[in-house]
Amino acid sequence: MLMKKIQHQLELSFWDITIQTLSENKLARHVFRDAYRLTREPELFQDWLSIGLTSLAGFISGMGIFFLLSIAY
């Protein structure tokens, strides 16, 4: 019984904070809205995944080139 009451209080606190944050913070609203859209639209998720993986590959390639050049000189 005590655990159920604690769980209920934690859930209420979480939603109070979440609702307040979304009400006052435009950035948080945009992030949550876009994250929700990513989960509901598979094409959009695939596009962002492709962009992210391409960016990561470019970053790792750049770090590798920097590392190789720093060893060579």
Wavefront OBJ file of the C-alpha trace (Angstrom):
o trace
v 0.000 0.000 0.000
v 2.830 2.397 0.883
v 4.637 1.645 -2.399
v 1.486 2.378 -4.396
v 1.105 5.735 -2.635
v 4.765 6.629 -3.298
v 4.428 5.610 -6.945
v 1.297 7.726 -7.290
v 3.024 10.764 -5.747
v 6.043 10.339 -8.034
v 3.830 10.106 -11.090
v 1.896 13.231 -10.114
v 5.136 15.117 -9.477
v 6.542 14.022 -12.842
v 3.469 15.210 -14.733
v 3.304 18.487 -12.788
v 6.904 19.260 -13.746
v 6.398 18.117 -17.348
v 3.249 20.183 -17.846
v 4.850 23.247 -16.276
v 7.956 22.879 -18.450
v 5.940 22.466 -21.629
v 3.771 25.436 -20.715
v 6.661 27.814 -20.102
v 9.450 26.661 -22.407
v 9.127 26.973 -26.195
v 12.250 24.905 -26.835
v 10.901 22.006 -24.758
v 7.592 22.136 -26.653
v 9.379 21.977 -29.998
v 11.640 19.126 -28.888
v 8.736 17.040 -27.564
v 6.592 17.785 -30.619
v 9.356 16.782 -33.022
v 10.260 13.689 -31.003
v 6.606 12.624 -31.067
v 6.440 13.142 -34.817
v 9.580 11.027 -35.276
v 7.933 8.137 -33.467
v 4.730 8.406 -35.505
v 6.124 9.009 -39.004
v 8.532 6.254 -40.135
v 9.645 8.162 -43.254
v 10.684 11.143 -41.159
v 12.526 8.871 -38.725
v 14.425 7.235 -41.602
v 15.371 10.640 -43.006
v 16.727 11.853 -39.675
v 18.500 8.542 -39.067
v 20.214 8.853 -42.457
v 21.233 12.434 -41.733
v 22.535 11.475 -38.292
v 24.534 8.492 -39.536
v 26.015 10.525 -42.386
v 26.992 13.273 -39.956
v 28.543 10.747 -37.590
v 30.505 9.134 -40.433
v 31.817 12.546 -41.513
v 32.799 13.435 -37.965
v 34.629 10.132 -37.432
v 36.376 10.481 -40.806
v 37.486 13.998 -39.919
v 38.813 12.868 -36.551
v 40.679 9.998 -38.254
v 42.268 12.325 -40.791
v 43.264 14.733 -38.019
v 44.764 11.881 -36.011
v 46.711 10.537 -39.016
v 48.019 13.988 -39.919
v 49.034 14.704 -36.333
v 51.056 11.467 -36.264
v 52.670 12.174 -39.652
v 53.880 15.638 -38.664
l 1 2 3 4 5 6 7 8 9 10 11 12 13 14 15 16 17 18 19 20 21 22 23 24 25 26 27 28 29 30 31 32 33 34 35 36 37 38 39 40 41 42 43 44 45 46 47 48 49 50 51 52 53 54 55 56 57 58 59 60 61 62 63 64 65 66 67 68 69 70 71 72 73
